[in-house]
């Protein structure tokens, strides 16, 4: 039988048995395909996925968002919820925009518990506790945002990158200034500045001026730490091969900083800023607790704690509520910071 006849016979003959697929090889192929699909995700997507798996951080983020909605969305609504009531034997009528305001003094309802009129009760001067707590959260969030976003992240990142990348006189000045700041207790320095200027600023500009003064005071003592973090990472990155390659092809220093260095240290900045936010909330509350931050009749968590201290034996709820709110804010930001750190750097768990 020649070659052509043998070929025709093979074609005409049916297969003796169907082709059997090895299930082990199929599983390995599927695993390899899944691995290739995972590799197509970006590092940011991987970090977000790891963060969402951290239930403690996700719950803390939800609590923080709920506080934001309560302070900036629900408080204006709350000030329009409720009936018109009579005061001073029926000669005066007030609406919810008065008795649900954080500064309104309702002498007829001082030290009251939760009621339909005042959902969380009132303090010793008849001011609505829920409105004052939410207004205090507003102040804390505004001050902390100004400090962290503008001074801590903005100024600290800018000077840290410049000092680490260029070195020279910029690095020397930053190093000496940070040494001075770290040698002096930061909170004590903030107390001195706020104590010296707070009364004059409050008399002239009111609450907005006080908020700005406290933000600047706390920002002065917090941004050098961020600058030192960023400087250290920049010193490491600028010696990497991809930075040297960018310089070789003629990329400008500004483009290297904005396109390569800052994106590579962004995770560090986010995590540090989150933890600094919690520290700022505490320090702002301490200043108001000492009477050199936000002043009466304005609402602030630290101020509420200070004003309610004499009422602890008789009405502990008035002091417990703002203290609990402050604790919840700090713990939420701490857990969010831990979750972000683990998400951006999974090796931190090891």
N, C-alpha and C positions, 0 to 999 in steps of 0.2 A: 504494500500500500504506500503510494507516494504521499508527499506532504500535503497536496491539495485535497486528496481524498480523505485523509485523516482529519483535516480541518473541517470539512463539510460534515463528517460524522460527529465531531465534537459539538458543532453548532446545532445539529438535529437532535442530539440526545438531551433529555431533560436532566436537570440537576438531581443528583442522588438525594440531596437533603437541602432544605433552605439554609440560608446563611444565618448563623446564630451570632447575636451581638453580645459581647461581654458586658454584663451590668457594671462591673467594677470600672471598666474603661469609660462607660457612659457617665458614671458618677464623677470620675476624675475630669472628664471633659466639661461637665456642667459646672463643677467647682472652678475650673480654669476660666470658663466664660463669665461666671459671677465675679471672679477676681478682676478680670479685665474691665467689667462694667463698673466695679468700685473704683478702679484707678482713673476712670474718666471724670470723677467728681473733683472739684477744686478743694484746696486746703481750707478755705472758708466754709464750704459746705460740710466738710468732715468735722470741723470745729463746732459748727452749729448742731450737727447730729449728736456729737458727744455731750454738748451742753444740755440738749433736750432729754438726754438719758439720765441726767442728774435731777432726780425728782425734788430734792431739797432746794436746789437752785431755781428750778422752774416755779415751785410754790412760792419762794421768796420773791421772784419777779412778779408773780401774780399779785402778791400782797402789796408790793411797791406800786404797781399800776393802779390797784384799787385805792390806795392812799392818794395818788395823784388825781384820780377822778373825783374822789370825795372832796379834796381841797379846792380844786379849780373848776369843777363842773357842778358837783352836788351842793356846795355851799351857797352859790348864788340862787339855786333853786330852793334850798331850805329857807332862805330869807324871805320867800314868798309863799310858804306853806303855813297855814294856820288861820284861825278866825281873828276877827277884831275883838279886843277885850277892853273892858272898862277899868279905869284907874281913878283914884282920888274921888271915891263916892259917885262914880258915874259921870263926872264932869270932863274927864279926859279919856279919849279912846285911842288905843294904839294897835297897830297891825303887826304882822310877823316881820316886816322889814325893820321894826324897832326891836321887839323882844327877842327875835332870832339873830340880831346883830351881835357881833363879838364884843362890842364895847358898851352896849346899852345896859344901864343900871335899873333893874326891876326890883325895887325894895320890897314889893309885896310877895315876891317869890324867892327870897334869899335862902340859901342852904336847903333847897328842896331836892327831893329825889326825882327819878325819872317819872315824867308825867306826859300826858298827851300834848301839853303846851311846850314843855321842854323835855326833849326825848331822852337826854342823859342827865337831866337835872340842872341845877344852877350852883354858882359858888356863893361865898358869903356876901357878895354885893348884888346878887340877883342876876348875874350875867350867865347866858346860856353856855353850858360846858361844851356841848357838841360844836357850836359855832366857834368857840374860842380854840378848841383843839384843832379843828380844820384850818382856822386862820393861822394857828401856830405852825402847822405843817406847811402851809403856803410860805411863810417867812423862812422856815428852815430850808425848804427846797430852793427858793430863790437865791438865798445867800450861798448855799452849797453849790448851786449851779454856776453862779458867778465866780466863785473861788476855783472850782475844779475845772470848768470849761475854759474860762478866760485866762486865769493866772497859772493854775497848776498844769493843765495840758498845753495851753497856748504858749505862755512864756517859758515854762519849764522845758517843753520839747524844743522850742526854737533855740534857746541858749544852750541846751545840752547837746543838740546836734552840731551847732556851730563850734562849740568848744571841743567836741570830740573829733570833728572832721578837720578843722583848721589848726587847732592847738594854739600855740603862741600866746599872745597877750590876752586873748579872749579866754583861753583855758585857765590861765593864771588868775585872772580876775574872778572868774567863776569859782575856782577852787578856794581862793581866800575868802570870798563872801560866804560860801557854804560852810566853811570852817567856823566863821564867826557865828552864823545862825545856829549851827549844831552845838556850839559851845555854850550858847545861851538858851535856857528852857523856852521852847517856842510858845507855849501857852502863857507863861509869865510875861513874855514880850508882848503878846497880844493883849493881855490884861492891862499892861502899862499904857499902850497906845490908846486902847478903847477908853480906859479910865480917864485919860487926859483930855480927850476930844469929844467923848460921847455926849456930855451934857450940852455943850455949845452947839454941836451939830444937830442934836434933837430939837433944841429951841429954835434954831434957824430954819431947818429943812424938814423937820418932822420924821415920820417913819421911813420915807424913801432915803433920806440922808443917813439915817441910822443903819439901814440895811447896807448901803454902799460902804459906810465906814467899817462895819463889822466884816464885810466881804474883803475889803482891801487889807484890813488888819490880819485876818486869818490867812489870806493869800500870801502875804509877805513871808510868813513862817512855814508855808507848806510847799511852795514851788521849788526851792532848792533841792529837796529830796528827789523830785521827779527829774530835775535837770541832771542830778548825779547818776540816776538810773540810765537815762538816755545817753549820757556821755560815755558811760562804760560800754554799752552795747554798740555805740557808733565806733568806738576805738577798735572793737573786734571786727565789725563789718567792713571797715574801710581797708583792711588788710586782706580781705577775701579775694579770690581769683577773679570772680565776676566783676568786682569793682575795678580791679586792675585792667581787665579786658575793656571795660567801658572807657577808662581813661585812655587806653591805647588807640581806640578808634575815634578819639576826639570828643567824647561826650563832656559837656561842661559840668562844673562842680554842682551848680544848682540843679541840673537834671539828674545827676547821680544822687543827690540828697532827696529830691522829691520822688524819683521813680524807683530807687533801689533801697536806700537806707531807711527812710520813714516807713514804707510799706512792710519792711522786715522787722521793725520794732513796734509796729502798731499793736500787736497783741500785748506786749509789755505795757504800753501806755494805757490801754483799756483796762487791764487788770489793776494797775497801780491807781488809776483814776477812780475806779470803783471803790477801792479800799479807802482812798483819801476822802471820798464823799462821806463815808460813814464817820471818819474822824472829824470832818468839818461839822457835821450835824452835832456831834457831842460837844465840840469846842464852842460852837455858837450857843448851845444850850447852857454851857457853863458861864459864858459871859453874861447872858441874860439872868441866870440864877444869881450871879454876884451883883446885879443891878447896874452893869456898865454896858449892856447890850440894848436890846429892845426895851423900851420903858413903858410904864402904864400911861394911858389905858389900853395901849395896843396889846395884842395877843401874841404870845410866844410860849413854846413848851417849857423852856427853862424858867421864864417869868412866872408861868402858872404854878410850877412846882414851888418856887420861892414864896409866892403869895399864899399858897395853901398850906405851908408848913405849920402855922399855928392851929389849923383846923384838923390836923391828923388825929388827935384823940377823940374828936367829936364827929367829924365828917371825913373819914380817910379816903372816900371815893374821889373827892375833889383833888387830892394830890396823886392818887393812884392812877387816874385816867391819863393825865399828861405824861407821867413817868412811864406807864406801860406803852404809850404811843412812841415815845422816844426809844425805848428798848426794842420795840418791833422794827422801827426804821433801821436802827444800827445792825440788828441781827440779820435783817433782810439783805442789806447791802454787803454784810460780811459773807453770807452764804452765796450771794450772786458773784462776789469776787472770787471765792473759792471755786465755784463752778466754772467761771471764765478761765481761771488759771489752769484747771484740769483740762478744759476743752482745748485751749490753745497749746498746752504743753502736757500731753498725757504722761510723759516721763516723770512729772512732778509727783505722781502717786507712788513712785518706786522709792 
